[in-house]
Amino acid sequence: MTSTTTATVDIDLGGRTVAVPKGGLFDRYRMDTPLDEVANDPRVPGVDFFRTLPKTEVQSPIGPTRTPNFYYAMSSARLTMLAPSRAIRRRIPRELAPLEIAPGLGLVSVMLFRYDVCDIDFYTEAAVGVAVRPARNGGIGTAVADVDIAFSAPTPKQTAFTSGEKVSTLTSYTQRDGAWHSTLNQTNVLSGGGTRFPRDIDLTIGDGRMADELRALKPLRAIAFDVNTSAQAALHMPVPVSVRRDA
């Protein structure tokens, strides 16, 4: 199982030396973790979801790797707010357009993630996302950037789901080396819940570039707060996608 020691080992990833937990899943299995091994971890609620998602070897900026990246035990929180479409449009590439729920109003989300057991070992993440629609293919995605923020709120009432009963998908769009890529994320919710128009939210935006990005989006009011206290996910490798600029 994932080691609790703080010892690390240096590995080469695409010509870069990166320290990873010694004896962790990545150190031992390099993205090809045996599911039966993971199933023995008491923190993992099961592995049936992953048995339907075979991994494939692909080339990547760090060299050959296997995809998807599996998150066997995780939790997340998402605070969704209304924001002026004009402010959103100023912060995203021209190739993307805000997804409007009403004329002049788009959606901004602050998201927190905790990955307890995954192919690349434990880590946490904070992000701000913007709901967008690509100009050409019409899908719905999220432009994501890391951000230093914190918020606290009562956890919404949780509902338990069997594995595979509530699986959601999200596509994000990023630009790499001048080309657009889309990334598919599949989330298997095992315990989750949410509230609409939450009131007891304490959102703290710190100092720095990422905090400035969130302020620049000019969020107006919170309309939803969603928490998954138990979930799993499969994050697929980014693939090239055609996105055309608006005329």
N, C-alpha and C positions, 0 to 999 in steps of 0.2 A: 504494500500500500504506500501511498505518498508519505515520504519520510517527514517527521516533525523536526529533524535536525536543521540547524542553520548553516551547516557545511555546504559548500558549493563546489562545482566542478566546471572548468572552462571547456566550452565546445566551440567548434567553428560553424558559423552560419553564414554562408555566402561570402566568406572572406573576413567576416567580423568575429571577434572572440566575445562570447557571451557567457556569463556565469549563470548556471541553473542549479537548483537544489540537488545535492548529491543523493543518489538513491531514489529520486523522484521518478514520476512516470516518464517524463521526457528523457531524463538521463538513461533510463533503462530501456525504453521502448521506441523513442523517436517517432511519436505520432502513430504507432501501430500497437497500442495497448491491447492485450488479450481481454476480451470482455469477461471471461470467467474469472480473471484476476481481479478486475474492478468490482465484480459482483460480491466479492468477499469483504469489501470495505464497508463497515457498518454505517458510514455516512451516505452511501449510495443506495437510493430507494429501489433500484432495479436496473436492468440493462436491456429489457425487451425492446424499448424504443430504438436502441442503436443496432439491434440485430437486423432491422429492416433497412439499414443505411450502410451498405458496403463501402469501404474506403477504396480509393484509387490513388495510384502514384502519379504525381504531376510535377512539372518543372515550375519553380518559383524563384523570386529574387534571392532566396537563401539557398537555392539548390534544390535537388529532388526532395519532395516531401509527400505526405499522404493527406488526403482531404476526404471528408470534412474533419474539422477539429471538434472533438467531442467534449462536452461539458456534462459530466455525470451527476454532479450535485451543485446547484447554484440557487441564488435568490436574487430578486430585483425589486426596484421601486421606480415608478415613473410618475412625475407630476406634469400634467399637460395644461398648457395655458394658451389663451387667445393672444394674438399679436398682430399688429398692423402688417398687411401684406407688403406695403411699401418698405417698411423697415426690414422685413425678411428678404425682399428682393435685393436690397443693397448689400446683404451679407452672403449671398450665394452666387455661384457662377452663372453667367448669362445663359448657359445651356439648360439650366433648370428653372422651373417656375414654382412659386408657392402653390400648395394645394389649399384652395379657399373653401371654407365651410359657409361663408356668406360674403357678399361683395366687400372687398377691402380687409377681410379678416382671415388670417392663416393660423397655423398651429405650431407651437414651440413646446418641446418636452425637455425636462431635466430628468436624467436617468442615472440611477446608481446600481451597480452590479457587484455581487460577491460570488466568486467562483471557488468553491471549496475543493472540488476534485475535478480535474480536467487533464487533457493530454499534455498541456504545457504547465501544469502545476498551479498551485493556489495563487490568485491575485485578485485585486479589486479594481474597479473602474468607475469613473464618473464621466458623463457625456451630456452635451446639449444637442438635441436633434430637431430638425425642421422637416415637416411633412412637405414633400415636393412631388411634382409630376414632370417627368421628362418630356421635353417638347416633342419628341418623335414617337416613342413607343407607348406613351400614355400610361405607364405603370405608376405605382405609388411607392415612393422610397423615402429614405431619410438621409439627410446630409449630417454627418456626425463629427463633432470635434471634442477633444478632451477639455475639461473645464474644472476649475477649483471652486466647488460649491458644497453646501451642506444644507440639508433640511430635515426637520423632524415633524412627525405627525402621528396620530394614533393609527395603528395598523388596522386596515379595514377587515371586516369579518371574512374569514377564509372558508372556501369551499374545497373539499377534497375531490380529486378526479382520478380515475384509473388511468394508467399509462396509455397514451394514444387517444384518449377521449377529448382532450382539448389541446390541439396542436395549431400554433399560429406561425405565419411566415412573415418575414420582413426583408425587403430588399433595400440595400444602401448603395449609394453611388459615390465613387471617389475618382479623382484624377491622378494618374501616375505616369510620369514620363510623357506628359502631353496627351495621353489617351485615357478615355473614360472606361471604368470598370464597374461592374455590378457585383454585389456580394449577397448571397442568399443565406438567411439565418432562419432555422426552424426551431421553435421552442415548444417543448412538451411540458405543459403546466400540470403539476401534481397537487398543488394547494395554492389557491389564489383568490383575490377579491378586490373590489374597488368601490370608491364612492364618487358621486357626481357633485360638482360644485362644493368641494371641501372647504371648510372654514378654519379648522385648527391646524394650519400649516405655518411652520416657521422656516422660511427660506432665507439662507444667509449666502450672499455673494461676496467672495473675497476680493482681494486686489490682484492685479496681473492681467495679462493679455487675454486669457480665456474668460475671465470674469467680465472684462470689457466687451467681449463678443456677445455675452448673454445680455448685458445691459443695452447694447446696440440694437438688439432685437425688440426692445421695448415691450416686454410681456405685460398684458393688461390685467388679466385675472385668471385664477385657476379654475378649470372646468372639470378636471378629473384627476383622481389619485388612485393608482393601481399598484398593488403589491403582490408578488408571488413569493411566498415564504419557502416553497419547494418547487423546483423546476429542473429541467434538463434542456440541453440545446445542441444543435449541430450547426457549426459555422463553416460554410463552404468557401473554397478558394475563390478570390475575385476572378472574374472572366471579362474579357473585352466586350464592350457594348457600344452600339451606335447611338449617339445623342446629338441631334441637330439643333443649331441655334435658331431662335425665333427670328423671323424676317424683320 
